[in-house]
């Protein structure tokens, strides 16, 4: 009989879906697709009321145009009582639909890869007469919000020691937590070919130091300004600039005269080849990108970070001497000039250091854990308080904060 695996996620950023798909596909390979019935559910979009059902559309706009307010919100809510109160409030507002989600999606194991939806979803499954085991896979790297840590879950898998320590501090037991690393799709590792082969396939100069610049799938941030600052220094390197889906940016890059060999791309689907052929990656401090770069042994110049959520990622890279933070275009260019000096000795040291934070087997460890829990017996449901009792609890918690 097939094991039913339900992934709870939302397309608020690309990392949640990517993590779920990576775990699912690793399970297919390890245990056979014919033995698994996997389903991905966008909980915000499919089961929350307005306006929360538009979170996949709101999130990138908030991050792009309201970074300061986003960081303030993250830090304000990242307190024990406030996180508990907000999660309880979401359940009060959306609980009926979440209970319907639990009923409509029978599963042998539930896997949450999104912090905000984990706790209210857990409460919905607890309302069933019997519920499947519930596990979380933390997809933030270092600065993990308390939303992630629910002491009721059967297991919680985390990407870094800092995330593990935070889980323990919040009350999760040692046997509830496993440090696995962040899941990266098996295809990524398989497509990390030799550097010379990658450059040949992509049509790049085989001998010049290669700098890859990315700004996410939407091509956000000062990518053009940063590239021009590097170009002004006339460094002995070739630039690879990925504009993503930003057509206006790509047209602007295409129309520019460059001092060194420069390769310009729109959205690409073969990032493993780009990372394999590169010597330096200039990017924002996203957890998935940092994890993939670590596996590829690729030092990073981090030029942006989401306040609150990604600040810890910057510290993580710097503390491991795997990269630097340079939030201004000129600082990026000056750092790159320094790295390329002295035959790239500084760059080579960082290329070795970044491998120390790589977890190439993370997705397989997580797949094994999920498969294990899929074979465990159902758990007796606990039921819930009435709506009025839930509201009273939330009110008391609000007053206490």
C-alpha positions, 0 to 999 in steps of 0.5 A: 500500500502506498504511503501518503505524504502531505507537504504543507507549504506556500509559495511565499518565496521559492524556498518552501516549494523547492524544499518540499519537492526536493524531499519528495523526489529524494523519497521517490528515488530512495523508496520508489515513486510507486510506493508513495502518494505525495501531495503539496498543499499551498495552505495560505492560498487554498485554505486561508481566508482573505487577505491571507490567501493572497500571501504568495502575491503579497510576500515578494512585494512586502520584502521588496518595497517594505524591508524595514517594516518586514524586519520590524514585524519579524523581530516583534513577533519573534517572542515566545508569547507573541508567537504563540498568541499569533498562531492561536489567533490564526487558528481562531480565524482560519480553523474551520478551513484548516480542519477541512484541509486535514479531512480532505487530505488523509495522510500517513505523515504530514511534513510542514516546510513553512514556519507560519502555517505549522502551528495552526495546521498542527492544531487542525490535525489534532482535531481529528479522531486520529491524526498522522505523525507531524514533522517540520523541516526548518527552511530558514538557515540561522535566524529561525522564527519561533513559529518553527518550534512546536513542542507537539510535533513528532520531529523537527529537522533543522539546518544549522547548529544555531537552529538546533540550539534555538529549538532546544531553548524553546523546549523541544527535546533532544529526541525531537530534533535532528541537525540535517542541513537544508534539503537541496534537490538531488538533481543539483548534486548530480549536475555539479560537473567539473569546472572546465566542463561547465565553462565549455558547455556554457561558452565561457573563457576557460581560464579567466576567473569567473564571477556569477551575479544573481538577484533571485528569480525576479532580478531584484536589487542593485544588480546593474549598478553593482555590475557597472562598479565592477566593470569600472575597475577593469578587473581580470575576470569574466562576468556572468549576470543573471537577470532572472525574469526581469526583462527590463533589467536584461535589456539594460544589461544587453545594451551596455558596453563592458570592459571585460567579457560579460555573459548576460542571461535571463531566467536560467534553469541550470544553476548547478552548471553556473555554480560549477563553472564559477569562482565567486558568487554575488548574491543576496543572503537567501538560505537555499542559495547559500546552501547550494553555494556551500555544496558547490564550494563557491565563496560568496559576496552577499550584497543584500539580506532580508532584515530579521530573517536573513541577518543570521545567514550573513553572520553564518557565512562571515563567521565561517570565513566563507564570504563577506557582506558588502551591501553597496555596489562599490563595496562589492567591487572593492571586495572582488578586486581584493579577492582576485589580487595575489593570484586569488589566494584569499578566494581559494581559502574561502573556497575551502572554508565554505565546504565546511558548512555544506550538508550534501546529504541533508535531503536523504537524511530528511527523506529517511526520517519522513519515510520512518514516520510514515510507517508509524501508527496514527496518534490519538486526537486531543480535541480542542477547546471551544472557540470562546475558550480559544479567544479567552486564551489569546486575550490572556496571552496578549495581556501578558505580553 
